[in-house]
Amino acid sequence: MKKTYLFLGLIVLAAFVLRVVNISTNPPALSWDEASIGYNAFSILTTGKDEHGKFLPIDAFAAFGDYKPPIPVYLTVPFVAVFGLTELAVRLPSALAGTLTVFVLYFLVIEFFRALNSKLQASRSKRLKFRNFDIVWDLSEVIALLSALLLAITPWHIMLSRAGFEGNIAFLFVVFGIWLVLRARHVPVLWLYCWLPFVAGVYTFNSARYAGPMIAFGALVFVRQHIVKYRKNALIGLIITFVALLPIVPHLMSKEARLRFDEVNIFTNLETVLVSNERREADNYVWWSNILHNRRVSFVLSYMVHFLDNLEPRFLFIRGDGNPKFSIQDTGQLLAVSAPFFAYGAIRLYSDLPSMFWFLVWVLAASIAPAAVARETPHALRVENSLPWYTILTAYGIVTSVISVKRRFFRYLLIIFSCVLFTANFLYFWHTLIRHYPIEYSGTWQYGYKQVIEFIQPIQYKYDTIVLTESIGRPYIYTLFYEKTHPDEFWRQKNASFDDAGFYNVYGYGKYRFVRENVGSYSGRTLFILPPSYVPDGASVLKEIRLLNGNTELVIFES
């Protein structure tokens, strides 16, 4: 056990280092969601209210009108208190959550195999070459350590842990919740609290509001015999769970919550309805055309396509998510070398331990099902809860493939060859992430706003108006963040409103004016920060803000 915990400690340490090294500068800039979480945490810390003046929200932070779940903001508050309003403070909660997930996953896998050890011992599985109970237990530790190690070096999890993504924190809660449910079989008092991590996920990330309860239901079915045995504690635990959910229920039922869903879901896509009508009209509305081209059928087919998008080998093992915020675009979400071991592990687990296999299938399906409703698929952040499926099966595939080789020489050769391939694959990803990724994709991360604010701060007093473009994001949140504007000052001066779609738009405050295409004219001395194409001939250019690849993103000039 001492050796096991030593290895686990080294794995967790490596996971921590991979998630925090250069975290303030890579990713190269804060996304507007990160800046929003950080400033709202700063606002809570200084005034007890969010950026809209609402006192200690417990259901949602209105933010840009996307109504962010509250836990990520509150988790960021102590980090802002310690490190100030900085990139480090905003990203550390996600990085630490990612590290803790690696740690918890080890114990989750141990619990899985502990529950199945008796079955393995009774079956004396010839395929697994288990000779006695002790070897089964040793192998479960090896599989658990390998699962933790694979998660620690998986590009998918590293990328999401290095930025302030709410979904990465929710992923920790889901993994922790599954472990608590499994552990409650041996520690009955845990039935009182084991569902609370899933509740925390509901308060943390929008997709977790649907995937979390579905995964919890799968866990409940998996341990149903033990729930019957400890039904009193289990019933009290469910009551506690429902009580904990009550504060957020009104928001979940509100029109504000539906705004985000209506914005991204495939069922509000009018193109599907128009195509259905056109095809039925072309067929003269015959009965069979009304069935074949029924818009409901089209929506079901569309949903299936979006669901399967998240299982594409190209997404998983080759190129990754098309959004550079979730992938370096040069490797898959998972290490490519893990593909054959994952496939072999799935086949072997289905044969050897079917109950565990089907539970992992449920976790995968429950993770993807809510995300498949969205128009943008595949989406690595929304389906992050599927990661245990891949890491556990890959670890199982590695272990079972090694012990299936009878001759010691070839067994060692397979181990060495696998280690070399995994190391090479990971080092390629890591080199690209550290050296090339910031240069190639700084524009994806709203790079430029911080540099603009740092440049104009010493010279603001010279100008009556500062016009800042919205061409690369939501500039108001960056001015608030990097100037550490006190919320009281912002509330007094802001010119803002919610539009018809429910989104929050800030048109200006103090000297700042935020513009899109119509720049307008202003009295007095004015400083402009606009894209290069908007700079008039003969303008007095003070500075060009360049992306890390050298391309000009913004130009600061005066009139």
Secondary structure as UniProt FT lines:
FT   HELIX           2..20
FT   TURN            21..25
FT   HELIX           32..47
FT   TURN            51..52
FT   TURN            63..66
FT   HELIX           71..83
FT   HELIX           87..123
FT   TURN            126..129
FT   HELIX           133..153
FT   HELIX           155..161
FT   TURN            162..164
FT   HELIX           166..183
FT   TURN            184..186
FT   HELIX           188..192
FT   TURN            193..195
FT   HELIX           196..202
FT   TURN            203..204
FT   TURN            206..207
FT   HELIX           208..222
FT   HELIX           224..229
FT   HELIX           231..245
FT   HELIX           246..248
FT   HELIX           249..252
FT   HELIX           255..264
FT   HELIX           266..268
FT   HELIX           270..282
FT   TURN            283..285
FT   HELIX           287..292
FT   HELIX           295..309
FT   TURN            310..311
FT   HELIX           314..318
FT   TURN            324..326
FT   TURN            336..337
FT   HELIX           338..352
FT   HELIX           354..371
FT   TURN            372..373
FT   TURN            380..383
FT   HELIX           384..386
FT   HELIX           387..404
FT   HELIX           408..431
FT   HELIX           432..436
FT   HELIX           437..441
FT   HELIX           442..445
FT   TURN            446..448
FT   HELIX           449..456
FT   HELIX           457..462
FT   STRAND          465..469
FT   TURN            471..472
FT   HELIX           475..482
FT   TURN            483..484
FT   HELIX           487..493
FT   STRAND          495..498
FT   TURN            500..501
FT   STRAND          504..509
FT   TURN            510..511
FT   STRAND          512..515
FT   STRAND          526..530
FT   HELIX           532..534
FT   TURN            537..538
FT   STRAND          540..546
FT   TURN            548..549
FT   STRAND          552..558
//
